[in-house]
């Protein structure tokens, strides 16, 4: 998000505001607006705002409204000078074609635009009287469908890019969401998981339902005409990376080097030779908190079942399985809410690891379709641009032609899939115990951690 | 334990039995007699045998009766040839002074001798008719008090040892128990923890009570005239060692080498600079199962609270704390059962680590007395020998003169002790959840582990 003038100039580029932090763009993953998010959620719950369940019951501090309210509270002068409050994707398009557009996807997922409306003036006034006109003055604009044409390249932007003036510019979009076109999963019930350091799940459906713990759902948010659902896992590849960086002993690093493979590959290879359940472990993949389906970033990781015989490849495998169980929990939340999940496609950096893919296929007990490019977001953006330029009639058609999916699937082994049911039952038990009120120990540990940094009772005394 | 002839000759030294495994001595930690232990426990519980609660409700497969019953079942011929079934400590004394003695401590802890009696013929017959005379024919003998004189060195043993014939030989004893004399903790309510790869807790009391989860209690089992209690933690130093060997990355090993310290010392030093609770972790120290107070070796380790910022020294500290919480659980079990614990002394290899001692002092919120010799068992044996030889009137007096305890104590810090109460509350919650029926997930994981080795459903198919 960034605050701009009526001409689209970022406030941070104005000489008199350049040293004001709130005049600068805010990265989505900056969580400083958590108090404002809490305030929005409490008020929306109290008033029974119909849009709240569309976001799993919680508007994130990562999104538009909380960040704008924080600017108002912390630097009213910057807020006052903000003519337009806009997503980066829409601002870039504005720069390219010289006119403001707003895409329906960002408005729905990162703003709070549902059923054709933003939160009411009444709601905004109740949050803060000075916030009453936030939507009408700073946000509101006709929304553009994905794959639509925003305009043509200006002479200035043609000079920047080396393209011809008037080249069609597509409306803005979101990296994970365009990937549905790359993955040929724009049809209903085709779930796509983009697995990297974290995982984002996107799926179209003809059905509207409130699925517990979604990041959001938006009509046309992924592909025009369908309800686009988004869910996520905050930590996936970065949990594996954390483990490899901090918990693998020298001899493994030496062996990986002598075999000419990465430590990830060494651990994956060793773990792949185990039978399901052989390591005796189950982990909860909450080292970065839990996005879906618990929407709780105060949670943390859990590992149970260690013995003196537990080896690094055992824990590595348990962590991979935990993230697969997390994905299965999300799939079951969809199906439990009445949204059918017909098939499952994976993309992102993690598809390079066949061991990880096999675990996911076995845990989900589904064949996995696999995106066949490392540049899935760029291909997806190109598909939308091709539609905007008129090269294809719509995103579905362009996706069939331009999408990239491997010919073969990664198939589950029935015996391993059955064995995983027993481990998943333990995962679910731990998930509910630590995440749904059985024990608040993870939240208490987080609070104690915070208190320790404040009081600082070390063995040597005060810090 | 070993089976011997009426003359004390081990059956494994007889030519016709040398190739029969059951003719050989059985190390206590060999667990093959678990089915027989289960059988003994089930029958004793069913019959309400009064001695069962003295062993925390479970006779271990590590002890006399289960092992003897296994020999009878698996090799009746060896059982038939067994004239005497005897502990190694008593057999060595027999070799040294040419006459059989049996010490009250082994009979009480490792046998089932309580209130002056062994299990009844009736009970033995109900176990197996062929076992009816086990006590009367193979075990029974007058019991000798600790510090008593078993006899004098025979001419043959004098030649072996280079000592004079007739040199007094003390009755047998147990390594952990003699250490109470070294630690000057033979008085009532003075708990001694011998901390090494595992920890053994021994304490005398004038009070008889059934403390949940004890390994055993025996009148005169530690020092004549008092009830000797024994409890234990199956994994302590070996958990720290496992972590250092398998979960510490190369850079820590390199830094330890460049600083000229061990990895344990490096991790301890880094962990010692943290405030209580700063790492946000709590562990359950069950990597080798739980001896006291749960008496369940099917349990396994648990670690909760990990984030992507969790470092090796954080987990190391959490593991050290977990073993201290385990000790606190044992101390509270004693006090809760009405057995006062007046003070606390530590011995064993772990006393070399000041960080570990400080954590224990803070967690227990008690000053720690520290044994001041690395050879605490040898010193304890010498104390008992000195009493047997008449150099001191009794073990208490000899202990005061010959014991070795540091002049200064390791004292708790009140602020840290208070902070640990909150972490201990979480430990206790997890302890009861995973250990006392809230969740049987650890036992299920162990069962799945066993099944995985049998069915072997690996990603490559059958093993």
Interface residues (C-beta under 8 A of the other chain):
Chain A: X235 X238 X239 X242 X245 X246 X247 X248 X249 X250 X253 X272 X273 X274 X275 X276 X277 X278 X279 X280 X281 X282 X287 X288 X300 X301 X302 X303 X304 X305 X306 X307 X308 X310 X311 X312 X315 X355 X358 X359 X362 X413 X415 X416 X419 X422 X423 X426 X429 X430 X433 X434 X439 X441 X442 X444 X445 X446 X448 X449 X451 X452 X453 X455 X456 X457 X458 X459 X460 X461 X463
Chain B: X235 X238 X239 X242 X245 X246 X247 X248 X249 X250 X253 X272 X273 X274 X275 X276 X277 X278 X279 X280 X281 X282 X287 X288 X300 X301 X302 X303 X304 X305 X306 X307 X308 X310 X311 X312 X315 X355 X358 X362 X413 X415 X416 X419 X422 X423 X426 X429 X430 X433 X434 X439 X441 X442 X444 X445 X446 X448 X449 X451 X452 X453 X455 X456 X457 X458 X459 X460 X461 X463
